[in-house]
Amino acid sequence: MGKILFAEQDGVHVLKFIGEVRLTLGPTISTFLEKLESCDHFQSMIIDLSETETIDSTALGLIAKIGICTREYFDSRASIVSPREDITRVLNSMAMEQVCVVTSDDVVAEASGLQELPTEITSEEVLRDQVLDAHKTLMALADQNFDKFQDLVEALENEKEQERSGDKTGRPTRATGT
């Protein structure tokens, strides 16, 4: 299981993702993003993936949203530090350079005061909405992402619409397989 550490000093915000970064950390990332949007002391954002073992597309979409947030709210580009070739390959395949500066240089000295962000627990419905939003964000970055995630997004939207319309047939859906 993964975790996220955070530190801020003189407006420099550091998020360090450790271990397996998966959709279960989505609520934690979303809560951070909400706080970042209302931040009044911002200089830069560094996303440190140097200790990330794996990262899924939901987490990538939420990291892209952080990059979009720093650009739109603070006129700044977030930096992603990714010294691992396998993680960098995934970042490049998702066109993350569209919203962040991706560097392999491990320029992040151990940030002082890193604290673990509390793991947020949320409902399945909210989690599905975050997965949907994250993948729509990735789809907007590049045409190849649109092709990769179109079926997933359509399945999640159909599932959401079925819930909204009261269709509780109990049939398995493509999105959940349950």
N, CA, C and O of each residue as an XYZ file, in Angstrom:
712
protein
N       0.841     -1.185      0.000
C       0.000      0.000      0.000
C       0.879      1.240      0.000
O       1.960      1.252      0.590
N       0.410      2.264     -0.660
C       1.181      3.481     -0.768
C       0.785      4.513      0.265
O      -0.187      4.361      1.005
N       1.582      5.570      0.284
C       1.266      6.698      1.145
C       1.796      7.962      0.497
O       2.619      7.923     -0.417
N       1.302      9.083      0.998
C       1.694     10.380      0.467
C       2.202     11.230      1.620
O       1.542     11.367      2.650
N       3.390     11.799      1.426
C       3.950     12.721      2.403
C       3.863     14.130      1.837
O       3.879     14.323      0.621
N       3.770     15.110      2.724
C       3.646     16.501      2.296
C       4.470     17.405      3.199
O       4.559     17.198      4.409
N       5.064     18.404      2.580
C       5.731     19.471      3.328
C       5.575     20.762      2.542
O       5.450     20.750      1.317
N       5.585     21.863      3.258
C       5.546     23.186      2.632
C       6.510     24.071      3.395
O       6.475     24.137      4.624
N       7.372     24.752      2.652
C       8.288     25.695      3.275
C       8.468     26.869      2.331
O       8.845     26.697      1.172
N       8.197     28.050      2.830
C       8.334     29.280      2.052
C       7.597     29.206      0.717
O       8.087     29.704     -0.297
N       6.433     28.590      0.720
C       5.612     28.516     -0.476
C       5.966     27.394     -1.432
O       5.296     27.211     -2.448
N       7.015     26.635     -1.119
C       7.379     25.475     -1.935
C       6.657     24.265     -1.354
O       6.908     23.866     -0.217
N       5.769     23.693     -2.138
C       4.955     22.552     -1.715
C       5.564     21.279     -2.296
O       5.839     21.205     -3.493
N       5.771     20.285     -1.445
C       6.338     19.013     -1.883
C       5.367     17.897     -1.524
O       4.959     17.754     -0.372
N       5.005     17.109     -2.536
C       4.233     15.884     -2.335
C       5.143     14.728     -2.699
O       5.680     14.683     -3.806
N       5.317     13.804     -1.790
C       6.158     12.635     -2.043
C       5.274     11.395     -2.001
O       4.663     11.082     -0.980
N       5.221     10.700     -3.127
C       4.417      9.488     -3.249
C       5.326      8.286     -3.014
O       6.357      8.138     -3.670
N       4.935      7.435     -2.079
C       5.765      6.294     -1.704
C       4.992      4.993     -1.911
O       3.825      4.877     -1.535
N       5.673      4.017     -2.520
C       5.079      2.689     -2.677
C       4.140      2.599     -3.860
O       4.382      3.182     -4.918
N       3.063      1.857     -3.660
C       2.061      1.644     -4.705
C       1.028      2.767     -4.644
O       0.253      2.865     -3.693
N       1.033      3.600     -5.662
C       0.128      4.749     -5.710
C      -1.044      4.363     -6.603
O      -0.922      4.302     -7.826
N      -2.170      4.106     -5.969
C      -3.338      3.581     -6.676
C      -4.574      4.433     -6.387
O      -4.528      5.404     -5.632
N      -5.665      4.036     -7.009
C      -6.911      4.788     -6.883
C      -7.370      4.940     -5.441
O      -8.113      5.872     -5.132
N      -6.948      4.051     -4.555
C      -7.351      4.171     -3.147
C      -6.778      5.425     -2.497
O      -7.286      5.869     -1.468
N      -5.729      6.002     -3.080
C      -5.187      7.264     -2.574
C      -5.868      8.464     -3.229
O      -5.569      9.610     -2.891
N      -6.779      8.207     -4.159
C      -7.486      9.285     -4.848
C      -8.152     10.282     -3.923
O      -7.991     11.487     -4.119
N      -8.899      9.830     -2.916
C      -9.534     10.791     -2.009
C      -8.517     11.666     -1.265
O      -8.784     12.840     -1.009
N      -7.365     11.106     -0.922
C      -6.321     11.880     -0.248
C      -5.771     12.948     -1.187
O      -5.571     14.094     -0.783
N      -5.526     12.571     -2.444
C      -5.028     13.529     -3.432
C      -6.080     14.602     -3.694
O      -5.741     15.781     -3.800
N      -7.338     14.216     -3.799
C      -8.417     15.181     -4.049
C      -8.550     16.183     -2.912
O      -8.759     17.372     -3.154
N      -8.432     15.716     -1.679
C      -8.495     16.622     -0.528
C      -7.329     17.600     -0.569
O      -7.506     18.789     -0.301
N      -6.134     17.108     -0.904
C      -4.977     17.996     -1.037
C      -5.239     19.036     -2.117
O      -4.952     20.217     -1.923
N      -5.778     18.609     -3.243
C      -6.047     19.511     -4.362
C      -7.012     20.617     -3.952
O      -6.812     21.775     -4.317
N      -8.047     20.277     -3.204
C      -8.995     21.289     -2.723
C      -8.297     22.326     -1.853
O      -8.573     23.520     -1.970
N      -7.400     21.883     -0.987
C      -6.661     22.813     -0.124
C      -5.695     23.663     -0.939
O      -5.523     24.850     -0.662
N      -5.067     23.059     -1.940
C      -4.124     23.791     -2.778
C      -4.816     24.927     -3.520
O      -4.257     26.015     -3.659
N      -6.022     24.677     -3.992
C      -6.760     25.693     -4.742
C      -7.020     26.947     -3.923
O      -7.170     28.031     -4.486
N      -7.075     26.815     -2.608
C      -7.330     27.985     -1.761
C      -6.072     28.456     -1.034
O      -6.154     29.264     -0.108
N      -4.917     27.956     -1.448
C      -3.646     28.313     -0.820
C      -3.311     29.775     -1.117
O      -3.447     30.233     -2.251
N      -2.877     30.495     -0.098
C      -2.522     31.900     -0.310
C      -1.011     32.133     -0.265
O      -0.559     33.272     -0.383
N      -0.234     31.072     -0.098
C       1.223     31.204     -0.040
C       1.835     30.123     -0.926
O       2.151     29.031     -0.453
N       2.000     30.430     -2.216
C       2.453     29.425     -3.172
C       3.597     29.978     -4.006
O       3.501     31.069     -4.568
N       4.678     29.215     -4.081
C       5.791     29.537     -4.971
C       5.958     28.462     -6.045
O       6.115     28.763     -7.228
N       5.921     27.202     -5.607
C       6.102     26.112     -6.566
C       5.576     24.806     -5.990
O       5.323     24.683     -4.792
N       5.421     23.834     -6.887
C       4.912     22.512     -6.518
C       5.881     21.468     -7.051
O       6.201     21.451     -8.239
N       6.343     20.603     -6.162
C       7.213     19.499     -6.552
C       6.512     18.197     -6.186
O       6.111     17.995     -5.040
N       6.371     17.326     -7.166
C       5.780     16.009     -6.951
C       6.917     15.001     -7.085
O       7.454     14.792     -8.173
N       7.267     14.394     -5.985
C       8.423     13.502     -5.917
C       7.965     12.050     -6.043
O       7.288     11.518     -5.163
N       8.348     11.420     -7.154
C       8.004     10.019     -7.394
C       9.232      9.114     -7.255
O       9.236      7.990     -7.758
N      10.264      9.599     -6.579
C      11.510      8.833     -6.479
C      11.350      7.531     -5.703
O      12.131      6.600     -5.899
N      10.353      7.449     -4.828
C      10.118      6.217     -4.071
C       8.803      5.542     -4.456
O       8.282      4.702     -3.721
N       8.281      5.920     -5.609
C       7.057      5.309     -6.121
C       7.412      4.000     -6.814
O       8.276      3.964     -7.690
N       6.738      2.928     -6.412
C       6.977      1.619     -7.031
C       6.086      1.411     -8.242
O       6.555      0.978     -9.295
N       4.798      1.718     -8.097
C       3.842      1.639     -9.197
C       2.873      2.800     -9.046
O       2.666      3.329     -7.954
N       2.287      3.181    -10.175
C       1.303      4.265    -10.139
C       0.238      3.954    -11.182
O       0.560      3.627    -12.325
N      -1.023      4.055    -10.793
C      -2.084      3.724    -11.746
C      -2.608      4.981    -12.432
O      -2.253      6.104    -12.072
N      -3.452      4.764    -13.418
C      -3.938      5.872    -14.237
C      -4.812      6.839    -13.453
O      -4.836      8.027    -13.773
N      -5.525      6.375    -12.445
C      -6.329      7.294    -11.636
C      -5.426      8.273    -10.907
O      -5.679      9.477    -10.915
N      -4.377      7.766    -10.279
C      -3.433      8.648     -9.585
C      -2.759      9.597    -10.571
O      -2.548     10.768    -10.256
N      -2.420      9.105    -11.758
C      -1.817      9.972    -12.774
C      -2.770     11.092    -13.181
O      -2.354     12.239    -13.341
N      -4.037     10.759    -13.346
C      -5.018     11.786    -13.692
C      -5.154     12.836    -12.608
O      -5.308     14.021    -12.905
N      -5.099     12.412    -11.351
C      -5.189     13.368    -10.246
C      -3.923     14.211    -10.142
O      -3.996     15.390     -9.795
N      -2.763     13.624    -10.436
C      -1.528     14.411    -10.481
C      -1.607     15.426    -11.623
O      -1.164     16.564    -11.471
N      -2.165     15.025    -12.756
C      -2.366     15.970    -13.861
C      -3.252     17.128    -13.411
O      -3.012     18.277    -13.781
N      -4.279     16.825    -12.610
C      -5.150     17.883    -12.089
C      -4.367     18.844    -11.188
O      -4.637     20.045    -11.190
N      -3.403     18.329    -10.419
C      -2.553     19.207     -9.610
C      -1.756     20.126    -10.535
O      -1.640     21.324    -10.278
N      -1.207     19.558    -11.615
C      -0.477     20.372    -12.583
C      -1.355     21.443    -13.207
O      -0.921     22.583    -13.377
N      -2.572     21.088    -13.547
C      -3.513     22.056    -14.118
C      -3.847     23.132    -13.091
O      -3.922     24.313    -13.430
N      -4.045     22.733    -11.848
C      -4.354     23.678    -10.772
C      -3.228     24.691    -10.587
O      -3.486     25.891    -10.491
N      -1.980     24.219    -10.538
C      -0.870     25.152    -10.318
C      -0.733     26.119    -11.488
O      -0.350     27.274    -11.300
N      -1.040     25.654    -12.684
C      -0.979     26.537    -13.850
C      -2.099     27.570    -13.811
O      -1.861     28.759    -14.021
N      -3.329     27.113    -13.540
C      -4.476     28.018    -13.598
C      -4.561     28.967    -12.409
O      -4.920     30.132    -12.579
N      -4.238     28.493    -11.212
C      -4.384     29.314    -10.016
C      -3.140     30.138     -9.703
O      -3.239     31.225     -9.133
N      -1.962     29.622    -10.077
C      -0.721     30.259     -9.637
C       0.228     30.597    -10.781
O       1.336     31.076    -10.536
N      -0.181     30.359    -12.020
C       0.653     30.622    -13.190
C       2.036     29.986    -13.030
O       3.061     30.619    -13.284
N       2.038     28.737    -12.608
C       3.274     28.009    -12.336
C       3.122     26.579    -12.845
O       2.019     26.033    -12.864
N       4.226     25.983    -13.254
C       4.188     24.574    -13.685
C       4.717     23.699    -12.570
O       5.808     23.928    -12.050
N       3.948     22.708    -12.212
C       4.401     21.736    -11.219
C       5.544     20.926    -11.820
O       5.584     20.680    -13.026
N       6.461     20.520    -10.968
C       7.570     19.666    -11.386
C       7.355     18.264    -10.837
O       6.998     18.088     -9.672
N       7.574     17.274    -11.687
C       7.524     15.879    -11.260
C       8.948     15.337    -11.315
O       9.588     15.346    -12.366
N       9.430     14.870    -10.178
C      10.750     14.252    -10.106
C      10.554     12.746    -10.202
O       9.932     12.127     -9.338
N      11.098     12.169    -11.271
C      10.927     10.740    -11.514
C      12.244     10.131    -11.989
O      12.480     10.032    -13.193
N      13.101      9.724    -11.057
C      14.381      9.134    -11.459
C      14.265      7.695    -11.968
O      15.211      7.176    -12.560
N      13.131      7.050    -11.748
C      12.943      5.660    -12.195
C      12.471      5.645    -13.647
O      11.475      6.281    -13.994
N      13.191      4.919    -14.478
C      12.868      4.874    -15.905
C      11.474      4.326    -16.172
O      10.780      4.823    -17.060
N      11.049      3.312    -15.422
C       9.733      2.717    -15.670
C       8.610      3.704    -15.364
O       7.634      3.780    -16.110
N       8.738      4.453    -14.284
C       7.719      5.452    -13.936
C       7.745      6.591    -14.951
O       6.692      7.068    -15.376
N       8.940      7.029    -15.340
C       9.059      8.109    -16.327
C       8.433      7.699    -17.654
O       7.793      8.513    -18.320
N       8.615      6.446    -18.036
C       8.002      5.942    -19.272
C       6.478      6.061    -19.206
O       5.839      6.461    -20.178
N       5.904      5.712    -18.058
C       4.449      5.824    -17.881
C       4.027      7.294    -17.956
O       3.033      7.619    -18.606
N       4.771      8.178    -17.297
C       4.455      9.611    -17.342
C       4.467     10.114    -18.781
O       3.554     10.821    -19.205
N       5.496      9.750    -19.524
C       5.594     10.184    -20.918
C       4.475      9.601    -21.771
O       3.955     10.278    -22.657
N       4.101      8.357    -21.512
C       3.042      7.729    -22.308
C       1.682      8.385    -22.065
O       0.785      8.284    -22.902
N       1.530      9.051    -20.932
C       0.276      9.731    -20.602
C       0.310     11.218    -20.963
O      -0.661     11.935    -20.721
N       1.424     11.685    -21.542
C       1.593     13.090    -21.941
C       1.562     14.045    -20.749
O       1.036     15.154    -20.843
N       2.126     13.606    -19.636
C       2.135     14.448    -18.435
C       2.941     15.726    -18.626
O       2.743     16.699    -17.898
N       3.853     15.733    -19.605
C       4.634     16.943    -19.861
C       3.755     18.095    -20.346
O       4.200     19.242    -20.383
N       2.523     17.796    -20.714
C       1.589     18.850    -21.116
C       1.218     19.758    -19.943
O       0.903     20.931    -20.142
N       1.255     19.219    -18.724
C       0.815     19.994    -17.557
C       1.878     20.111    -16.469
O       1.706     20.878    -15.522
N       2.968     19.364    -16.589
C       4.030     19.386    -15.574
C       5.387     19.318    -16.260
O       5.504     18.862    -17.397
N       6.400     19.775    -15.554
C       7.775     19.568    -15.993
C       8.210     18.234    -15.408
O       8.196     18.054    -14.191
N       8.593     17.303    -16.263
C       9.020     15.980    -15.803
C      10.538     15.923    -15.901
O      11.114     16.146    -16.965
N      11.173     15.623    -14.779
C      12.628     15.531    -14.753
C      13.059     14.239    -14.081
O      12.418     13.762    -13.145
N      14.154     13.683    -14.574
C      14.686     12.472    -13.951
C      15.715     12.819    -12.886
O      16.120     11.957    -12.106
N      16.136     14.069    -12.852
C      17.112     14.495    -11.853
C      16.496     14.435    -10.475
O      15.426     14.992    -10.230
N      17.172     13.762     -9.593
C      16.687     13.675     -8.214
C      17.144     14.928     -7.476
O      18.002     14.875     -6.595
N      16.548     16.061     -7.859
C      16.965     17.353     -7.316
C      16.330     17.663     -5.970
O      16.690     18.646     -5.322
N      15.399     16.839     -5.553
C      14.720     17.104     -4.290
C      15.595     16.583     -3.161
O      15.742     15.376     -2.969
N      16.168     17.516     -2.425
C      16.853     17.095     -1.206
C      15.744     16.650     -0.255
O      14.604     17.098     -0.376
N      16.066     15.800      0.657
C      15.033     15.320      1.584
C      14.364     16.530      2.219
O      14.958     17.226      3.043
N      13.145     16.764      1.829
C      12.405     17.917      2.341
C      12.212     17.766      3.844
O      11.810     16.711      4.336
N      12.504     18.827      4.543
C      12.342     18.751      5.996
C      10.868     18.869      6.352
O      10.104     19.584      5.704
N      10.503     18.165      7.371
C       9.143     18.270      7.878
C       8.102     17.526      7.079
O       6.915     17.833      7.193
N       8.500     16.552      6.270
C       7.502     15.773      5.536
C       6.609     15.031      6.520
O       7.083     14.332      7.416
N       5.308     15.200      6.332
C       4.320     14.542      7.185
C       3.393     13.723      6.297
O       3.044     14.136      5.191
N       3.001     12.562      6.797
C       2.085     11.730      6.027
C       0.699     12.361      6.004
O       0.151     12.734      7.042
N       0.143     12.473      4.802
C      -1.230     12.956      4.682
C      -2.164     11.855      5.161
O      -1.948     10.683      4.852
N      -3.191     12.215      5.904
C      -4.120     11.179      6.370
C      -4.833     10.527      5.187
O      -5.254     11.200      4.247
N      -4.955      9.223      5.257
C      -5.659      8.486      4.213
C      -7.146      8.759      4.339
O      -7.749      8.528      5.388
N      -7.721      9.249      3.269
C      -9.144      9.575      3.241
C      -9.927      8.337      2.802
O      -9.531      7.633      1.874
N     -11.013      8.095      3.465
C     -11.919      7.007      3.091
C     -13.180      7.657      2.533
O     -13.667      8.650      3.074
N     -13.698      7.099      1.462
C     -14.875      7.694      0.846
C     -15.793      6.596      0.317
O     -15.433      5.419      0.292
N     -16.964      7.002     -0.097
C     -17.935      6.039     -0.621
C     -17.504      5.544     -1.999
O     -16.697      6.173     -2.683
N     -18.058      4.415     -2.380
C     -17.776      3.855     -3.703
C     -18.213      4.821     -4.800
O     -17.553      4.932     -5.832
N     -19.321      5.514     -4.576
C     -19.825      6.465     -5.569
C     -18.857      7.626     -5.763
O     -18.569      8.009     -6.897
N     -18.355      8.187     -4.668
C     -17.403      9.296     -4.764
C     -16.109      8.817     -5.412
O     -15.526      9.520     -6.237
N     -15.667      7.631     -5.040
C     -14.453      7.072     -5.625
C     -14.624      6.877     -7.132
O     -13.719      7.192     -7.905
N     -15.772      6.365     -7.547
C     -16.041      6.193     -8.978
C     -15.999      7.544     -9.692
O     -15.445      7.652    -10.786
N     -16.583      8.575     -9.073
C     -16.574      9.900     -9.686
C     -15.149     10.436     -9.822
O     -14.823     11.097    -10.807
N     -14.300     10.150     -8.830
C     -12.906     10.580     -8.907
C     -12.165      9.828    -10.010
O     -11.369     10.423    -10.737
N     -12.419      8.533    -10.138
C     -11.808      7.738    -11.206
C     -12.247      8.294    -12.560
O     -11.426      8.454    -13.463
N     -13.520      8.582    -12.698
C     -14.067      9.133    -13.933
C     -13.416     10.476    -14.261
O     -12.973     10.693    -15.389
N     -13.357     11.370    -13.284
C     -12.774     12.694    -13.485
C     -11.287     12.602    -13.828
O     -10.806     13.313    -14.710
N     -10.564     11.730    -13.135
C      -9.132     11.570    -13.392
C      -8.882     11.096    -14.822
O      -7.972     11.584    -15.492
N      -9.687     10.148    -15.285
C      -9.486      9.622    -16.633
C      -9.922     10.623    -17.703
O      -9.321     10.672    -18.776
N     -10.941     11.410    -17.435
C     -11.311     12.476    -18.373
C     -10.182     13.499    -18.477
O      -9.915     14.031    -19.554
N      -9.524     13.770    -17.351
C      -8.388     14.691    -17.363
C      -7.271     14.138    -18.241
O      -6.709     14.865    -19.060
N      -6.947     12.860    -18.077
C      -5.913     12.244    -18.917
C      -6.317     12.253    -20.388
O      -5.482     12.501    -21.257
N      -7.584     11.987    -20.670
C      -8.060     11.969    -22.055
C      -7.880     13.326    -22.720
O      -7.627     13.405    -23.922
N      -8.009     14.390    -21.939
C      -7.875     15.735    -22.487
C      -6.418     16.101    -22.788
O      -6.161     17.046    -23.534
N      -5.473     15.368    -22.220
C      -4.056     15.687    -22.427
C      -3.557     15.287    -23.811
O      -2.742     15.993    -24.404
N      -4.041     14.158    -24.332
C      -3.503     13.664    -25.603
C      -4.484     12.705    -26.263
O      -5.245     12.005    -25.595
N      -4.447     12.694    -27.587
C      -5.342     11.818    -28.347
C      -5.168     10.350    -27.982
O      -6.147      9.610    -27.895
N      -3.909      9.921    -27.765
C      -3.700      8.509    -27.441
C      -4.350      8.155    -26.111
O      -4.774      7.015    -25.924
N      -4.438      9.100    -25.187
C      -5.118      8.839    -23.914
C      -6.619      8.698    -24.126
O      -7.279      7.896    -23.465
N      -7.149      9.484    -25.054
C      -8.575      9.375    -25.361
C      -8.882      7.951    -25.806
O      -9.847      7.340    -25.346
N      -8.057      7.434    -26.701
C      -8.262      6.072    -27.200
C      -8.110      5.033    -26.089
O      -8.856      4.054    -26.051
N      -7.152      5.240    -25.189
C      -6.896      4.277    -24.113
C      -8.045      4.188    -23.117
O      -8.361      3.106    -22.624
N      -8.669      5.324    -22.821
C      -9.602      5.369    -21.697
C     -11.060      5.584    -22.078
O     -11.918      5.641    -21.197
N     -11.358      5.704    -23.359
C     -12.728      5.971    -23.786
C     -13.701      4.896    -23.299
O     -14.778      5.225    -22.801
N     -13.342      3.627    -23.434
C     -14.244      2.547    -23.012
C     -14.493      2.584    -21.505
O     -15.628      2.408    -21.061
N     -13.448      2.809    -20.722
C     -13.595      2.886    -19.270
C     -14.505      4.042    -18.880
O     -15.408      3.877    -18.060
N     -14.267      5.210    -19.465
C     -15.078      6.385    -19.138
C     -16.538      6.149    -19.511
O     -17.437      6.484    -18.740
N     -16.778      5.579    -20.677
C     -18.161      5.292    -21.082
C     -18.819      4.311    -20.121
O     -19.982      4.489    -19.759
N     -18.089      3.275    -19.703
C     -18.650      2.286    -18.774
C     -18.977      2.927    -17.425
O     -20.028      2.653    -16.844
N     -18.085      3.774    -16.931
C     -18.343      4.446    -15.649
C     -19.509      5.417    -15.755
O     -20.321      5.519    -14.835
N     -19.597      6.133    -16.874
C     -20.723      7.050    -17.066
C     -22.035      6.283    -17.163
O     -23.050      6.723    -16.622
N     -22.028      5.139    -17.848
C     -23.239      4.311    -17.936
C     -23.639      3.791    -16.565
O     -24.819      3.804    -16.214
N     -22.669      3.338    -15.794
C     -22.951      2.851    -14.444
C     -23.545      3.965    -13.580
O     -24.492      3.749    -12.824
N     -22.976      5.140    -13.707
C     -23.472      6.292    -12.940
C     -24.905      6.632    -13.355
O     -25.754      6.918    -12.509
N     -25.161      6.599    -14.649
C     -26.505      6.906    -15.149
C     -27.508      5.849    -14.699
O     -28.640      6.182    -14.351
N     -27.107      4.584    -14.701
C     -27.995      3.518    -14.231
C     -28.340      3.718    -12.762
O     -29.489      3.530    -12.362
N     -27.363      4.094    -11.967
C     -27.643      4.357    -10.549
C     -28.596      5.529    -10.395
O     -29.520      5.493     -9.582
N     -28.361      6.568    -11.184
C     -29.196      7.761    -11.104
C     -30.637      7.450    -11.511
O     -31.582      8.001    -10.947
N     -30.794      6.557    -12.503
C     -32.140      6.243    -12.983
C     -32.803      5.143    -12.159
O     -33.957      4.788    -12.401
N     -32.072      4.610    -11.191
C     -32.666      3.608    -10.312
C     -32.557      2.190    -10.809
O     -33.206      1.302    -10.256
N     -31.751      1.937    -11.848
C     -31.575      0.578    -12.369
C     -30.636     -0.188    -11.451
O     -29.416     -0.058    -11.546
N     -31.201     -0.970    -10.580
C     -30.422     -1.765     -9.628
C     -30.620     -3.243     -9.948
O     -31.091     -4.009     -9.108
N     -30.259     -3.638    -11.168
C     -30.519     -5.006    -11.607
C     -29.585     -6.015    -10.977
O     -29.879     -7.210    -10.954
N     -28.465     -5.544    -10.468
C     -27.499     -6.466     -9.894
C     -26.625     -7.129    -10.938
O     -25.793     -7.974    -10.607
N     -26.807     -6.750    -12.210
C     -25.961     -7.313    -13.262
C     -24.558     -6.728    -13.150
O     -24.391     -5.572    -12.762
N     -23.552     -7.528    -13.490
C     -22.190     -7.002    -13.468
C     -22.039     -5.879    -14.483
O     -22.674     -5.894    -15.537
N     -21.208     -4.921    -14.161
C     -20.915     -3.841    -15.097
C     -19.497     -4.019    -15.602
O     -18.680     -4.683    -14.964
N     -19.207     -3.425    -16.747
C     -17.855     -3.504    -17.297
C     -16.871     -2.789    -16.391
O     -15.712     -3.193    -16.297
N     -17.311     -1.739    -15.725
C     -16.395     -0.937    -14.917
C     -15.957     -1.655    -13.654
O     -14.789     -1.577    -13.272
N     -16.866     -2.346    -13.007
C     -16.526     -2.948    -11.720
C     -16.347     -4.445    -11.788
O     -15.620     -5.023    -10.980
N     -17.006     -5.088    -12.751
C     -16.936     -6.540    -12.840
C     -17.667     -7.235    -11.712
O     -17.535     -8.445    -11.529
N     -18.443     -6.467    -10.951
C     -19.182     -7.057     -9.823
C     -20.667     -6.898    -10.014
O     -21.449     -7.332     -9.167
